[in-house]
Amino acid sequence: MLNTKDIMETINMIQEENLDIRTITMGISLLDCIDPDADAACRKIYNKIMSKAGRLVQVGEEIEKEYGIPIINKRISVTPIAIISAASGNPIKYAHALEQAAADCGVNFIGGYSALVQKGFAPGDEALIRSIPQALAETDHVCSSVNIGSTKAGINLDACKLMGEVVRQTAEATQDRNCIGAAKLVVFCNAPEDNPFMAGAFHGVGEADCIINVGVSGPGVVRAALAKAKGASISEVADIIKKTAFKITRMGQLVGTVAGKRLGVPFGIVDLSLAPTPAVGDSVAHILEEIGLEQCGTHGTTA
């Protein structure tokens, strides 16, 4: 049975507390696109992305209008390109193939120009990492990530040193555009394989062939819920956050399920983001201050 109170609460979250679906991200496996001929592999990649994600933006806009839920970004993530390009070399060609596919699909970003090197460099990894500055300078939609460590494997210090150089080179290569290249590059430890958020999204090798993951933004909603419970104990605060997060993720589940059915792919996960936006009050810093911290951040921080 529909609960009018729940409906009005959701409307208020969207209109007053900056609740939105930050992204619907389609993850696509490119393992079947591997080819010793780089040009042939790039054609396969372009064709597969277009066949799977060609309607992603259209479906996202339809769901927005039908349910009145803001969906800010439509994105694609793919298998780490270091794995795909290892057979042929020349990873820059793959970056341009991803860029063309993203532009033709109409998505905001495509992630997966990535390498997983937490235990060492496999064939193709170092070549891709060294190509990142050029790849991000020559593309607008491509995002890159490198996983250099994990709790189990420790940190690959050679990769750590190399990425320090690459981050700077990437910023310098795009200095005429406010160093946007570095903003599209993430260095990870414990990178999740089903992350829908950019710039760190990639489609893990353990994932299904194609899947829809949803990212929900909810700092403003959590802050508003805590503001109504001044003086609550830490146990009560934890309970409020848990219940609020459940309400937020239910909306993400609805969008992901509907999008998956219309696109003919399985629904994967909902990821709740506490990342800040430019909207006033839409920041995890305000959540911490509502809990009792005197002040978060200082000059130059984004929180």
N, C-alpha and C positions, 0 to 999 in steps of 0.2 A: 504494500500500500504506500502511495506517495505521502510524504510528510511535508506539509507546507513550511514548517519551521526550517527543515533542512534545505529546502529549495531557496528560501529567502536568505539563509545563511550563506549558501554558495554564491548567490547573486551579489551579496554584500562583499564577499571575499574578492570577487572579480572586479567590482566597481570601485571599492574603497580601499582594499588592502593589497592591490597589485598582484593578485593570484593570476597566473597564466600557465599555459602549456609552453614551456620555453622552446621545446623542439620535439618534432617527431623525426626520428632518424632511422632510415632503412639500412640495415647491415647486409652486405652482399659478399659472398665468398667468390674469390677470383681464382681459386685453386685449379679449376678446370680451364683457365685461360693461359696457363703456363706454356710457353713455346720457346724453342731455341732461337727463333727468329723474332726479334723485338718488334718489328712492324706488324707481324702476324698476331703476336700477343696483344699489342695495343688495339688492333681491330677487334679482337675477341672481347677485350675489356670494355671498349666503347659499346659494342653491340649488347653485351650482357647487362651493363648498367642501364642502357636505354630500354631494354626489354622489361627489366624489373622495376625501375624507378621512373619511367616516362610519365606516369600518372600521379606520382607522389604529391607534387605541388597542387594539382587539381583536386585530389581527394582531400588534402589538408584544408584547402579553402572551402570545400563543400561542407566539411564537418564544422568549421568555424561558423558558417552561416546557419547551419541547421541547429546547432546546439548553443550558439551564442558564447562559445568559449574561445578566447584569444589563443591562437597558435602562432607564436612569434617567428619560429624558424622551421624550415623543412630541409633536412640534411641527409647525406649519404655517408656511410663508413664502409671501407673495403678491407680485405685481407692485407696485412702489412706488405707493402710493395717490395721490400727487400727480399721476401720469399719468392715473389712472382718474377722479379727481374733477375734473380740469381742465374737462371738458365741462359740468359742472353746478354746480360750487361746493359749498359746505357740507360740508367734509371731515369734520366731527364726525359726521354721519350715517353715514359710511363706517366710522368707528371703532366705532360701536355695532353695525353689521352684522357687522364682524369679531369683536367681542366675543361676540355671540350665536352665531355659527357655531362659535367656539372652545369656548364653554361646552357647546354641544349635541354637539360631537364628542368632548369629554372630554379635549382636549389640554392640555398645561401652558401653552404660550404660542403666540401667533400673531404673526409678524413681517411687516413690510412697510408699516407706517404711516410711509412714507419719502419722501424727496425727494433727487434727484441734481442738485446745483447747483454742481458744481466749476467750470463755465465761466460761470454766470449763472443767473438765475431765469427759468424758462418759466412760462406761465400755470398757475396752480394751486400752484406751488411755495411761494411766500411765504405764501399763505393756509394751506396745510397746516402749514408750520413754525410759524406764529403760533398755530395751534390745538393744538399738541402738549401744552402744559401742561394744558389742559382735557380733551383726549382721554385722556391717561394718568391723570388724576385720576378720570375717570368710568368707567374700565374696569379689569379685573383681569388679563386675559390678553394685551392688546394691547401690543406692543413697537414702538419707533420708532427710526429711524436717519436721519441726514442725511449725505450725502457732500459735503464742502465743498472737496475738493482732490484732485489726482492728480499723478503724476510728469510726465505729459505736459502737463496744462493749468495746473499751478500751483495756488495757493490763492485761492479766492474770499473776499477779505477782508471784503466786505459780509456774506456768509453767516457768516463767522467771528465777526464782531461780533454779529450777530443770534442766533447759537446760544449765545454766552456769556450773553445775556439769557434765552434760552429755558430753558437748563439750570437757572438759578437759579429762574425762575418755576415750572418743573416741580417742583423740590424743595419750594418754598414751598406749592404747591398740594396737596402730599401730606404736609405736615409732621406731620399727625396719624397718619400710618402710616409713620413713620421715613423719610420722603422717598423712598418706594418708586418714585415716578414717575421720578426721576432715574436710578434703577438700571435702568429699562426703556428708557433712551434712550442711543444711541451716536452720537458724532460721528466721522466717518471721513475719512481720506484713502485713496485707492486701495481703495474698498470692493469686495470680491469679489462676483460675481453669484450664486454658488452656495454661500454660507456657510450651514452648517446650525446655527450657534450663535447663541443669543440673547444680547443683545437686537438684534444687528446683522443678523439674517437678512432677506433679501428675495429675491424670485424675479426675476432679471434678464430684461430684454426679449429677450436673445439665447438664453434657455433654451427647452427644449421645453415643450409645454403643461402637462405634469405630470411630476414626477420625484421620486425618493427619494434624499436625501443622508444620509450617516451621519457622526456625530461620535464619535470615540473618545477616551477620556481615558487617558493613559499615563504621567504623570510618575513615579508610584511604580515602575512596571516598569522604566523607563529608569534610575532611580536605583539600583534593586536590581542591575541588570546591571553598572553602573559600580562598585558597591561590591565586586563580585567581581573587579575588575581594578585593584586598588590599584597605583599606580606605573606604570601604562600610559602610553605616549607619547601625544601629542595625535593622531597618526595612528591609533593603536590605539583611542583613545577615540572618534574619528569613526566608525571601522568598527563598533564595538560599538553606537553609537547608530543607525547605518544598519540593521544587522541586526535590532536590537530593534524599531525602527519598522516594519520589514517584517512581522515576526511579529504586531505589534499590528494593523496595517492589514488583514492577511488576515482577521482575525476580523470587522472592520468590513465587509469585502467580502462575507463570507458572509451576515451579517445583512441587508445592503442588497440582495443578490441575491434572497434568500428573500422578503423583504418586498415587493420589486418584483413578483415573480412572483405572489404571493398577492393583491396589490392591483391587478394588471394595469397597472402603470406601469413605465417604464424605471428602472434603477438608475443614479444619477449618479456621485457622488464620495464618497470617504472623506476626512474631515478629521481630522488628529491634533491634539488639543488638549493644550497643556501648562499650561492654566489650573489654579490651585490649587483644592483642595476642603478642607473642614474636617478630613479624615482626616489623621492624623499621617504625615508623610513623603511625602504626595501633592502635591508642589509642585516647580515648576521650580527654585526656589531651592536645594533639596537636590541637584538634578542639578548645578548650577553649583558647589556646595560639594564634591561628589564629584570634579569635574574638577580642583579645586584652589583655587577662590576661598575666601578665609578666612571671610567671612561675608556673607550677603545680607540686605538689608532692615534696617529699624529701626522704631521705634515708629510705629504707624499704617499700615504697609504691609500688603498682603494676601499678599505672597509668602512 
